[in-house]
Amino acid sequence: MKSSPRTYGLESFGQIEAIRYTFNAEAPGLNVSRSWTWEPKTDQVTYEGKDKSGNPVKVTYLRSQLGSQPANVRDDIDPGFLNDNYWLLLPFHFSWDTNAAVEDAGVQKLPQGNGSAEKVVVKYDEDADRGDPGGNKHVEYGPPDPGEIDDELRAAGQLRKQP
């Protein structure tokens, strides 16, 4: 499984001062663009995007003080941050999220289209509240890499090879 946290630099994550990224999603009737700056050491977040009415918004807040933030930050902006941050840093969550079971399902046929890819299933405890509206089970497909098992996840007891 190539998408190991170590492969993506988990050991150096503590050196990061800030991460800047934009999350874009397009679908019929939906066009979302949210820009973020996250400072992991202080857990300060800056959001630039639009509110529900389409008006431009720029706000900076500390996640440790979320309870004292306006309702739009608590109810709309921070949940968007959690979702976008989760998907941006998915390989790191394999290591960070202690309430998740990560399963290397091996190379599987793609659910749509032709071809195959390495399938990784991440299942969270039913009580887990990660702020991600996607539910408790996530599936990631990546390039096939038959025979390679992620040793650090196996050693941590988080990875089970499907028979």
Backbone as JSON, one array per atom type, in Angstrom:
{
  "sequence": "MKSSPRTYGLESFGQIEAIRYTFNAEAPGLNVSRSWTWEPKTDQVTYEGKDKSGNPVKVTYLRSQLGSQPANVRDDIDPGFLNDNYWLLLPFHFSWDTNAAVEDAGVQKLPQGNGSAEKVVVKYDEDADRGDPGGNKHVEYGPPDPGEIDDELRAAGQLRKQP",
  "N": [[0.86, -1.16, 0.0], [0.9, 1.97, -1.07], [0.12, 4.42, -0.04], [1.12, 5.2, 2.52], [1.49, 6.79, 5.73], [4.15, 7.44, 6.37], [5.42, 7.51, 3.89], [4.41, 9.87, 2.89], [5.59, 11.77, 4.49], [5.15, 11.87, 7.29], [6.87, 11.79, 9.49], [8.11, 14.25, 9.42], [6.14, 16.09, 9.85], [5.8, 17.75, 12.09], [7.44, 19.89, 11.59], [6.16, 21.64, 9.98], [5.0, 24.85, 9.33], [2.77, 26.15, 8.2], [-0.04, 25.25, 6.18], [-1.3, 25.75, 3.04], [-4.12, 25.59, 1.03], [-6.58, 24.92, -1.53], [-9.85, 23.83, -1.77], [-11.8, 22.44, -4.17], [-14.93, 21.72, -5.6], [-17.07, 20.4, -7.99], [-20.23, 19.82, -9.29], [-23.37, 18.91, -10.79], [-25.33, 21.7, -10.25], [-23.77, 22.5, -8.14], [-21.01, 24.3, -7.04], [-18.19, 24.65, -5.48], [-15.68, 26.41, -3.8], [-13.17, 26.61, -1.58], [-10.75, 28.23, 0.23], [-7.96, 27.67, 2.28], [-5.82, 28.33, 5.07], [-3.88, 26.68, 7.27], [-2.42, 26.49, 10.39], [-0.73, 24.19, 11.89], [0.65, 23.99, 14.4], [-0.44, 25.91, 16.12], [-3.06, 25.56, 15.63], [-4.52, 27.37, 14.2], [-6.8, 28.69, 11.88], [-7.42, 30.0, 8.68], [-9.94, 31.08, 6.61], [-11.08, 31.54, 3.31], [-13.63, 32.27, 1.22], [-16.99, 31.76, 0.25], [-20.11, 32.67, 1.77], [-23.26, 31.09, 2.68], [-25.03, 32.61, 1.21], [-23.58, 33.43, -0.91], [-21.88, 35.54, -0.59], [-18.64, 37.06, -0.27], [-16.29, 35.83, 2.13], [-13.89, 36.19, 4.67], [-12.14, 34.86, 7.26], [-10.35, 34.41, 10.3], [-9.51, 32.1, 12.79], [-9.02, 30.47, 15.99], [-8.99, 27.07, 16.53], [-9.16, 26.02, 19.08], [-10.7, 27.84, 20.38], [-13.23, 27.66, 19.41], [-15.84, 27.59, 20.43], [-16.39, 30.23, 21.13], [-16.7, 31.52, 18.78], [-18.44, 33.11, 15.98], [-21.69, 31.92, 14.84], [-21.65, 31.16, 12.09], [-19.01, 30.39, 11.72], [-18.69, 28.25, 13.55], [-20.77, 26.49, 12.7], [-20.71, 26.24, 9.9], [-18.24, 26.97, 8.58], [-16.03, 25.78, 10.08], [-16.8, 22.97, 10.09], [-16.55, 22.57, 7.31], [-13.81, 23.0, 7.06], [-12.82, 20.8, 8.56], [-13.7, 18.64, 6.96], [-12.4, 19.18, 4.45], [-9.72, 19.26, 5.22], [-9.43, 16.69, 6.22], [-9.6, 15.07, 3.86], [-7.48, 16.15, 2.41], [-5.29, 15.36, 3.94], [-5.46, 12.61, 4.14], [-3.74, 10.2, 4.09], [-2.22, 10.63, 6.43], [-4.12, 10.41, 8.41], [-4.41, 7.69, 8.61], [-2.54, 7.01, 10.46], [-2.89, 8.85, 12.59], [-5.59, 8.66, 13.52], [-6.9, 7.01, 16.01], [-9.25, 5.71, 16.42], [-9.92, 4.35, 14.17], [-10.16, 1.68, 11.85], [-7.97, 0.4, 9.55], [-7.9, -1.11, 6.48], [-6.15, -3.05, 4.21], [-7.23, -3.96, 1.27], [-6.13, -5.07, -0.92], [-5.41, -5.42, -4.48], [-8.07, -4.45, -6.47], [-10.89, -4.64, -8.73], [-11.92, -1.64, -10.27], [-14.73, 0.29, -9.1], [-16.13, 1.75, -11.0], [-15.81, 2.1, -14.48], [-12.9, 0.88, -16.32], [-10.18, -1.26, -15.33], [-7.93, -1.67, -12.47], [-7.07, -1.18, -9.02], [-5.2, -0.48, -6.01], [-6.97, -1.06, -3.07], [-8.08, 0.6, -0.24], [-9.68, 0.48, 2.8], [-11.17, 2.48, 5.19], [-12.49, 2.41, 8.29], [-14.44, 3.9, 10.73], [-15.13, 3.97, 14.26], [-18.51, 3.69, 15.35], [-19.24, 5.72, 17.08], [-17.48, 7.71, 16.55], [-16.65, 11.07, 16.09], [-15.61, 12.94, 13.73], [-16.21, 15.17, 12.49], [-16.67, 14.93, 9.86], [-18.92, 14.86, 7.29], [-19.28, 12.65, 5.73], [-19.77, 10.15, 6.78], [-19.02, 6.98, 8.43], [-17.36, 5.25, 7.04], [-14.83, 4.98, 4.67], [-13.48, 4.72, 1.41], [-10.55, 4.31, -0.42], [-8.92, 4.42, -3.5], [-5.93, 3.54, -5.12], [-2.85, 3.52, -7.07], [-2.06, 0.25, -8.31], [-0.21, -1.99, -6.31], [0.85, -4.74, -5.92], [1.5, -7.09, -3.36], [2.93, -5.4, -1.61], [2.91, -4.45, 1.67], [1.9, -2.22, 4.17], [4.16, -1.72, 6.5], [4.48, -0.13, 8.86], [1.85, 0.45, 9.66], [0.84, -2.09, 10.04], [2.45, -2.92, 12.16], [1.5, -1.21, 14.1], [-0.88, -2.32, 14.57], [-3.08, -1.55, 13.14], [-3.61, -2.3, 10.57], [-5.02, -4.73, 8.54], [-4.53, -7.45, 6.51], [-6.54, -8.52, 3.95], [-7.74, -11.81, 3.46]],
  "CA": [[0.0, 0.0, 0.0], [1.81, 3.11, -1.21], [-0.35, 5.63, 0.62], [1.44, 5.15, 3.93], [1.81, 8.1, 6.29], [5.58, 7.68, 6.31], [5.73, 7.86, 2.51], [4.0, 11.25, 2.68], [6.35, 12.68, 5.33], [4.61, 11.98, 8.64], [7.95, 12.05, 10.46], [8.49, 15.67, 9.34], [4.95, 16.93, 9.94], [5.99, 18.73, 13.15], [8.21, 21.03, 11.1], [5.31, 22.47, 9.12], [4.49, 26.1, 9.93], [1.43, 26.42, 7.67], [-0.46, 24.56, 4.96], [-2.28, 26.53, 2.28], [-4.71, 24.79, -0.04], [-7.94, 25.25, -1.96], [-10.71, 22.68, -2.02], [-12.78, 22.74, -5.21], [-15.84, 20.63, -5.94], [-18.07, 20.76, -8.99], [-21.24, 18.81, -9.63], [-24.57, 19.63, -11.26], [-25.94, 22.54, -9.23], [-22.84, 22.74, -7.04], [-19.68, 24.79, -7.39], [-17.62, 25.05, -4.2], [-14.25, 26.71, -3.74], [-12.83, 27.07, -0.24], [-9.31, 28.36, 0.42], [-7.61, 27.52, 3.69], [-4.46, 28.34, 5.61], [-3.93, 26.03, 8.58], [-1.16, 26.47, 11.11], [-0.94, 23.05, 12.79], [1.21, 24.16, 15.75], [-1.37, 26.72, 16.93], [-4.39, 25.17, 15.17], [-5.19, 28.56, 13.67], [-7.35, 28.46, 10.55], [-7.94, 31.14, 7.92], [-10.85, 30.64, 5.54], [-11.52, 32.5, 2.31], [-14.61, 31.65, 0.33], [-18.28, 32.43, 0.22], [-21.09, 32.18, 2.73], [-24.39, 30.4, 2.04], [-25.69, 33.55, 0.29], [-22.67, 33.73, -2.0], [-21.07, 36.71, -0.28], [-17.26, 36.72, 0.11], [-16.0, 35.75, 3.56], [-12.53, 35.87, 5.1], [-12.13, 34.8, 8.72], [-9.26, 33.67, 10.94], [-9.94, 31.7, 14.13], [-8.31, 29.37, 16.64], [-9.93, 25.97, 16.73], [-9.32, 25.83, 20.52], [-11.68, 28.82, 20.85], [-14.36, 27.54, 18.49], [-17.09, 27.89, 21.13], [-16.63, 31.68, 21.21], [-16.76, 32.05, 17.41], [-19.81, 33.29, 15.47], [-22.38, 30.7, 14.4], [-21.24, 30.71, 10.76], [-17.72, 29.71, 11.86], [-18.94, 26.98, 14.24], [-21.72, 25.6, 12.04], [-20.48, 26.09, 8.46], [-16.84, 27.08, 8.15], [-15.16, 24.76, 10.68], [-17.08, 21.65, 9.52], [-15.93, 22.53, 5.98], [-12.36, 22.82, 7.27], [-12.57, 19.41, 8.97], [-13.89, 17.79, 5.78], [-11.37, 19.41, 3.44], [-8.46, 18.88, 5.83], [-9.42, 15.22, 6.28], [-9.29, 14.51, 2.55], [-6.13, 16.58, 2.04], [-4.28, 14.64, 4.74], [-5.96, 11.25, 4.36], [-2.73, 9.21, 4.51], [-1.81, 10.88, 7.81], [-5.18, 9.92, 9.29], [-4.18, 6.27, 8.84], [-1.72, 6.92, 11.66], [-3.4, 9.71, 13.66], [-6.93, 8.34, 14.0], [-6.84, 5.77, 16.78], [-10.57, 5.08, 16.4], [-10.17, 3.88, 12.81], [-9.56, 0.44, 11.39], [-7.53, 0.56, 8.17], [-7.78, -2.43, 5.87], [-5.6, -3.14, 2.86], [-8.04, -4.98, 0.6], [-5.4, -5.55, -2.08], [-5.8, -4.89, -5.79], [-9.47, -4.76, -6.77], [-11.45, -4.0, -9.91], [-12.51, -0.35, -9.95], [-16.19, 0.22, -9.08], [-16.62, 2.33, -12.23], [-14.79, 2.11, -15.52], [-12.05, -0.29, -16.46], [-8.93, -1.23, -14.6], [-7.89, -2.07, -11.07], [-6.24, -0.32, -8.17], [-5.09, -0.86, -4.61], [-8.14, -0.6, -2.34], [-7.89, 0.77, 1.19], [-10.94, 0.79, 3.45], [-11.0, 3.08, 6.5], [-13.78, 2.36, 8.99], [-14.39, 4.54, 12.03], [-16.1, 3.55, 15.26], [-19.81, 4.33, 15.17], [-19.32, 6.9, 17.93], [-16.44, 8.68, 16.17], [-17.11, 12.35, 15.54], [-14.47, 13.59, 13.12], [-16.71, 16.35, 11.82], [-16.77, 14.64, 8.43], [-20.29, 14.46, 7.01], [-19.31, 11.52, 4.82], [-20.1, 8.89, 7.44], [-17.98, 6.29, 9.18], [-16.57, 4.35, 6.22], [-14.28, 5.63, 3.49], [-12.72, 3.83, 0.55], [-9.61, 5.02, -1.27], [-8.27, 3.6, -4.51], [-4.66, 4.1, -5.57], [-2.19, 2.67, -8.06], [-1.81, -1.11, -7.83], [1.11, -2.3, -5.79], [0.65, -6.07, -5.35], [2.53, -7.67, -2.5], [3.52, -4.48, -0.64], [2.05, -4.2, 2.82], [2.4, -1.09, 4.94], [4.71, -2.29, 7.72], [4.27, 0.64, 10.07], [0.47, 0.3, 10.09], [0.7, -3.46, 10.55], [3.09, -2.94, 13.47], [0.64, -0.48, 15.02], [-2.11, -3.1, 14.75], [-4.19, -0.88, 12.48], [-3.78, -2.78, 9.21], [-5.28, -6.15, 8.41], [-4.53, -7.89, 5.12], [-7.69, -9.35, 3.67], [-7.29, -13.09, 2.87]],
  "C": [[0.91, 1.22, 0.0], [1.38, 4.32, -0.41], [-0.09, 5.6, 2.12], [1.77, 6.54, 4.44], [3.29, 8.43, 6.19], [6.02, 8.11, 4.91], [5.44, 9.33, 2.24], [4.67, 12.24, 3.63], [5.84, 12.86, 6.74], [5.69, 12.35, 9.65], [8.37, 13.51, 10.48], [7.32, 16.62, 9.56], [5.11, 18.03, 10.99], [6.77, 19.96, 12.72], [7.36, 22.01, 10.27], [4.79, 23.67, 9.9], [3.06, 26.36, 9.48], [1.2, 25.6, 6.4], [-1.52, 25.42, 4.31], [-2.81, 25.66, 1.15], [-6.11, 25.29, -0.37], [-8.66, 23.96, -2.3], [-11.76, 23.12, -3.03], [-13.64, 21.5, -5.46], [-16.87, 21.16, -6.93], [-18.96, 19.56, -9.26], [-22.44, 19.59, -10.15], [-25.22, 20.4, -10.1], [-25.03, 22.89, -8.06], [-21.5, 23.2, -7.58], [-19.09, 25.39, -6.13], [-16.14, 25.31, -4.36], [-13.96, 27.32, -2.38], [-11.31, 27.08, -0.12], [-9.0, 28.4, 1.91], [-6.12, 27.8, 3.91], [-4.6, 27.76, 7.02], [-2.53, 26.03, 9.16], [-1.27, 25.39, 12.18], [-0.44, 23.26, 14.22], [0.28, 24.94, 16.67], [-2.82, 26.34, 16.66], [-5.21, 26.4, 14.78], [-5.58, 28.29, 12.22], [-7.77, 29.79, 9.94], [-8.73, 30.58, 6.75], [-11.13, 31.81, 4.61], [-12.44, 31.76, 1.35], [-15.88, 32.47, 0.35], [-19.18, 31.84, 1.3], [-22.24, 31.54, 1.96], [-25.13, 31.29, 1.03], [-24.81, 33.93, -0.89], [-21.82, 34.96, -1.79], [-19.66, 36.29, 0.12], [-17.06, 36.79, 1.61], [-14.51, 35.49, 3.72], [-12.54, 35.95, 6.62], [-10.93, 33.98, 9.18], [-9.71, 33.35, 12.36], [-9.02, 30.61, 14.66], [-9.32, 28.27, 16.92], [-10.15, 25.7, 18.22], [-10.35, 26.79, 21.11], [-12.94, 28.8, 19.98], [-15.68, 27.92, 19.15], [-17.41, 29.38, 21.2], [-16.72, 32.33, 19.83], [-18.22, 32.25, 16.98], [-20.38, 31.98, 14.92], [-21.91, 30.24, 13.03], [-19.88, 30.0, 10.81], [-17.94, 28.33, 12.47], [-19.72, 26.0, 13.37], [-21.43, 25.33, 10.57], [-19.0, 26.01, 8.11], [-15.97, 25.97, 8.76], [-15.52, 23.34, 10.22], [-16.52, 21.49, 8.11], [-14.43, 22.33, 6.08], [-12.06, 21.37, 7.64], [-12.68, 18.46, 7.77], [-12.72, 17.93, 4.81], [-10.0, 18.99, 3.95], [-8.33, 17.36, 5.9], [-8.99, 14.63, 4.94], [-7.9, 14.92, 2.06], [-5.07, 15.7, 2.7], [-4.67, 13.19, 5.02], [-4.87, 10.25, 4.76], [-2.26, 9.4, 5.95], [-2.85, 10.35, 8.79], [-5.05, 8.42, 9.52], [-3.38, 6.07, 10.12], [-2.34, 7.67, 12.84], [-4.68, 9.2, 14.29], [-6.94, 6.98, 14.7], [-8.18, 5.04, 16.8], [-10.94, 4.56, 15.01], [-9.48, 2.54, 12.57], [-9.23, 0.62, 9.91], [-7.28, -0.83, 7.61], [-7.22, -2.31, 4.46], [-6.33, -4.3, 2.18], [-7.35, -5.51, -0.66], [-5.9, -4.91, -3.37], [-7.2, -5.39, -6.13], [-9.86, -4.1, -8.09], [-12.1, -2.68, -9.48], [-14.03, -0.43, -9.99], [-16.83, 0.83, -10.32], [-15.48, 2.33, -13.24], [-13.98, 0.84, -15.54], [-10.83, -0.15, -15.56], [-9.06, -1.69, -13.16], [-6.95, -1.14, -10.33], [-6.17, -0.92, -6.78], [-6.29, -0.26, -3.88], [-7.83, -0.56, -0.86], [-9.23, 1.19, 1.78], [-10.62, 1.31, 4.85], [-12.36, 3.1, 7.16], [-13.59, 2.92, 10.39], [-15.43, 3.92, 12.96], [-17.4, 4.31, 15.03], [-19.91, 5.63, 15.94], [-18.32, 7.98, 17.53], [-17.07, 9.93, 15.58], [-15.9, 13.09, 15.02], [-14.91, 14.89, 12.46], [-16.87, 16.14, 10.33], [-18.17, 14.14, 8.12], [-20.39, 13.21, 6.15], [-19.64, 10.19, 5.47], [-18.88, 8.24, 8.05], [-17.1, 5.37, 8.35], [-16.12, 5.07, 4.96], [-13.44, 4.63, 2.71], [-11.82, 4.68, -0.34], [-9.03, 4.02, -2.25], [-6.99, 4.3, -4.93], [-4.03, 3.16, -6.57], [-1.92, 1.28, -7.5], [-0.37, -1.28, -7.38], [1.05, -3.67, -5.12], [1.83, -6.48, -4.49], [3.12, -6.71, -1.48], [2.51, -4.19, 0.46], [2.69, -3.11, 3.66], [2.84, -1.56, 6.33], [4.42, -1.47, 8.97], [2.83, 0.58, 10.56], [0.23, -1.09, 10.66], [1.29, -3.54, 11.96], [2.23, -2.24, 14.51], [-0.69, -1.21, 15.26], [-3.31, -2.49, 14.05], [-4.47, -1.45, 11.09], [-3.98, -4.28, 9.22], [-5.33, -6.49, 6.94], [-5.71, -8.83, 4.93], [-7.21, -10.64, 3.03], [-7.67, -13.22, 1.41]]
}
